[in-house]
Amino acid sequence: MTIKYTKDHEWVQSEGDAPLTVGITVHAQDALGDVVFVDLPEIGATFAQGEVAGVVESVKAAADVYMPISGEITEVNEALRADPSLANSDPNGAGWFFKVKPSDPLQFDALLEAADYDKFAAES
């Protein structure tokens, strides 16, 4: 299992040939505060890297969830739709947003390593 990060504060988990799992980082959910609503993409929808794939709303603000890599949505987290607070209580686990089958797997390699993301998040 490998986890990488974007400068838009998403994490992306790779496990072999399985679709990549995407969620928002601890830093993002800390900045947002209590998450009260998520708008998830449709299964089968395709997005280019950097396109808005969803929205997360909190008591403080709303933020776009950007597609970390180009690909097709294969699954969405219905538990998160039913209980958006999972994005706060378990952002790196049960609070995942969607899974994507990448159209360009090399884009994953270009994402940030944990140490690089931590440094970026500390400066932003």
C-alpha positions as CSV (number, residue, x, y, z in Angstrom):
1,M,0.0,0.0,0.0
2,T,1.3,3.4,-1.0
3,I,-0.2,6.8,-0.1
4,K,0.6,10.0,-1.8
5,Y,-0.8,13.6,-1.5
6,T,-1.8,16.6,-3.6
7,K,-1.3,20.3,-3.0
8,D,-5.1,20.5,-2.9
9,H,-5.1,18.4,0.3
10,E,-6.3,15.1,-1.0
11,W,-4.7,11.8,-0.2
12,V,-4.5,8.9,-2.8
13,Q,-4.0,5.3,-1.8
14,S,-2.7,2.7,-4.2
15,E,-3.0,-1.0,-3.5
16,G,-1.7,-3.1,-6.4
17,D,-4.0,-3.1,-9.4
18,A,-7.1,-2.1,-7.4
19,P,-8.7,1.3,-8.1
20,L,-7.1,4.2,-6.2
21,T,-8.9,5.4,-3.0
22,V,-9.2,9.2,-2.6
23,G,-10.0,11.3,0.5
24,I,-9.2,14.6,2.1
25,T,-6.2,14.9,4.4
26,V,-6.2,15.5,8.2
27,H,-4.9,19.0,7.4
28,A,-7.9,19.7,5.2
29,Q,-10.5,18.5,7.6
30,D,-8.8,20.5,10.4
31,A,-9.1,23.6,8.3
32,L,-12.7,23.0,7.4
33,G,-14.0,22.1,10.9
34,D,-17.1,19.9,11.3
35,V,-18.1,18.4,8.0
36,V,-21.8,18.5,7.5
37,F,-22.3,17.5,3.8
38,V,-20.4,15.9,1.0
39,D,-21.3,15.9,-2.7
40,L,-19.7,12.8,-4.3
41,P,-19.2,12.2,-8.0
42,E,-21.3,9.7,-10.0
43,I,-20.0,6.2,-10.5
44,G,-18.8,5.9,-14.1
45,A,-18.0,9.6,-14.4
46,T,-14.6,10.5,-15.8
47,F,-12.5,13.4,-14.8
48,A,-9.2,14.9,-15.9
49,Q,-6.5,15.6,-13.2
50,G,-7.3,18.8,-11.4
51,E,-11.0,18.9,-12.2
52,V,-13.6,19.3,-9.4
53,A,-14.9,15.9,-8.6
54,G,-16.9,16.7,-5.4
55,V,-17.6,19.2,-2.7
56,V,-17.2,19.1,1.1
57,E,-19.2,21.5,3.2
58,S,-18.5,22.3,6.9
59,V,-20.0,24.6,9.4
60,K,-17.2,27.1,8.4
61,A,-16.8,26.8,4.6
62,A,-17.3,24.7,1.5
63,A,-14.4,23.4,-0.5
64,D,-14.0,21.6,-3.8
65,V,-12.5,18.1,-3.9
66,Y,-10.2,17.9,-6.9
67,M,-9.4,14.9,-9.0
68,P,-5.9,13.9,-8.1
69,I,-5.4,11.9,-11.2
70,S,-7.3,11.4,-14.5
71,G,-9.7,8.5,-14.5
72,E,-13.1,6.9,-14.0
73,I,-15.0,6.8,-10.7
74,T,-15.6,3.2,-9.8
75,E,-17.1,3.6,-6.3
76,V,-18.2,6.3,-3.9
77,N,-18.4,6.1,-0.1
78,E,-22.1,5.9,0.6
79,A,-21.3,5.7,4.4
80,L,-19.7,9.1,4.1
81,R,-22.8,10.5,2.3
82,A,-24.9,9.2,5.2
83,D,-22.5,10.4,7.9
84,P,-20.3,13.2,6.6
85,S,-18.6,13.5,10.1
86,L,-16.6,10.4,9.1
87,A,-14.4,12.9,7.1
88,N,-13.5,14.4,10.5
89,S,-13.4,11.3,12.8
90,D,-11.5,9.0,10.3
91,P,-10.3,11.1,7.3
92,N,-7.6,8.5,6.4
93,G,-9.9,5.5,6.8
94,A,-13.7,5.2,6.9
95,G,-13.9,8.9,5.7
96,W,-12.6,8.2,2.2
97,F,-14.5,9.9,-0.7
98,F,-14.3,7.8,-3.9
99,K,-12.3,5.2,-5.8
100,V,-10.9,5.9,-9.3
101,K,-9.5,3.7,-12.1
102,P,-6.6,5.8,-13.4
103,S,-6.3,6.5,-17.1
104,D,-2.7,7.6,-16.7
105,P,-1.1,5.7,-13.8
106,L,2.1,7.7,-14.1
107,Q,0.2,10.7,-12.6
108,F,0.2,8.8,-9.3
109,D,4.0,8.7,-9.3
110,A,4.2,12.5,-9.6
111,L,2.1,13.1,-6.5
112,L,3.7,14.2,-3.2
113,E,5.3,11.9,-0.7
114,A,4.2,12.2,2.9
115,A,7.2,14.2,4.0
116,D,6.9,16.6,1.1
117,Y,3.1,17.0,1.8
118,D,3.7,17.6,5.5
119,K,6.2,20.4,4.7
120,F,3.8,21.9,2.2
121,A,0.8,21.8,4.6
122,A,2.9,23.3,7.4
123,E,3.7,26.3,5.1
124,S,0.2,26.8,3.8
